[in-house]
Amino acid sequence: MISVVSFASFGTPTGGFQCAAYARGSCDAGSSTYVVERECLFRNSCRVLASDATFGEPCYGPAKSLRASVLCSDKRVVASFPSTPASSSLLPA
């Protein structure tokens, strides 16, 4: 079960998948953590639509993606794959 959202950013987050080393980019929706928590906390898995409609428009111009890292109740860290606008990030637990 997903117990903590340790990172979430919709916009232009940076970083790779190793150890969920993500960082916020210059374009970042302030609602990112709230939205991912609302959709994912206390669930075994979740799907979050990576879109301006879901997160609000953080900036105009660049292609945006969602990256998130969650901690499951068994202490596993699960990181999403980057998703492009209008696709979903699935966070399995």
C-alpha positions as CSV (number, residue, x, y, z in Angstrom):
1,M,0.0,0.0,0.0
2,I,1.3,3.5,-0.8
3,S,1.9,5.3,2.4
4,V,4.0,8.3,1.5
5,V,4.5,10.5,-1.6
6,S,8.1,11.5,-1.3
7,F,8.3,13.4,-4.5
8,A,5.9,14.6,-7.2
9,S,6.4,17.2,-10.0
10,F,4.3,17.9,-13.1
11,G,6.2,20.2,-15.4
12,T,9.9,19.8,-16.3
13,P,11.3,17.6,-13.5
14,T,14.8,16.4,-13.9
15,G,16.6,13.3,-12.7
16,G,16.7,9.6,-13.4
17,F,15.1,6.5,-12.0
18,Q,18.0,5.3,-9.9
19,C,17.2,5.9,-6.3
20,A,14.4,8.1,-7.4
21,A,16.8,11.0,-7.7
22,Y,14.3,13.5,-9.1
23,A,14.4,17.3,-8.8
24,R,11.9,20.0,-9.6
25,G,12.6,21.8,-12.9
26,S,12.1,25.5,-13.7
27,C,8.5,24.6,-14.6
28,D,6.6,22.9,-11.7
29,A,3.0,22.7,-10.8
30,G,2.6,23.6,-7.1
31,S,-0.3,21.2,-6.8
32,S,1.8,18.1,-7.8
33,T,2.3,16.5,-4.4
34,Y,-1.3,17.2,-3.4
35,V,-2.8,15.7,-6.5
36,V,-0.6,12.6,-6.4
37,E,-1.4,12.2,-2.6
38,R,-5.1,12.5,-3.3
39,E,-5.0,9.9,-6.0
40,C,-2.5,7.4,-4.5
41,L,-2.3,7.5,-0.7
42,F,-3.5,4.3,1.0
43,R,-4.1,2.5,-2.3
44,N,-2.3,-0.5,-3.7
45,S,-1.8,1.2,-7.1
46,C,-2.9,4.4,-8.7
47,R,-3.1,6.2,-12.0
48,V,-2.6,9.9,-12.4
49,L,-3.4,11.7,-15.6
50,A,-0.4,13.9,-16.5
51,S,-2.2,16.9,-17.9
52,D,-2.7,20.6,-17.4
53,A,-6.4,19.8,-16.6
54,T,-5.2,17.7,-13.7
55,F,-2.5,19.9,-12.3
56,G,-3.1,23.3,-13.7
57,E,-0.9,25.0,-16.2
58,P,2.5,25.5,-14.5
59,C,4.1,27.2,-17.5
60,Y,3.5,27.7,-21.2
61,G,5.7,26.3,-23.9
62,P,7.8,23.3,-22.8
63,A,6.6,19.7,-23.0
64,K,5.6,18.6,-19.5
65,S,5.8,15.3,-17.7
66,L,5.0,13.9,-14.3
67,R,7.5,12.2,-12.2
68,A,6.8,10.8,-8.8
69,S,8.3,8.7,-6.1
70,V,6.3,6.9,-3.4
71,L,7.1,4.8,-0.4
72,C,5.0,1.7,0.2
73,S,4.0,0.4,3.6
74,D,6.6,-2.4,3.2
75,K,9.3,0.3,2.8
76,R,9.8,-0.2,-0.9
77,V,10.4,2.9,-2.9
78,V,8.5,2.9,-6.2
79,A,9.1,5.5,-8.8
80,S,6.9,6.2,-11.8
81,F,8.1,6.3,-15.3
82,P,8.0,9.8,-16.8
83,S,4.7,10.4,-18.5
84,T,3.9,12.8,-21.3
85,P,0.9,15.0,-21.3
86,A,-2.4,13.2,-21.6
87,S,-0.9,9.9,-20.5
88,S,-1.1,8.3,-17.1
89,S,1.6,7.4,-14.6
90,L,0.9,4.1,-12.9
91,L,2.4,3.7,-9.5
92,P,2.2,0.1,-8.5
93,A,2.6,-0.9,-4.9
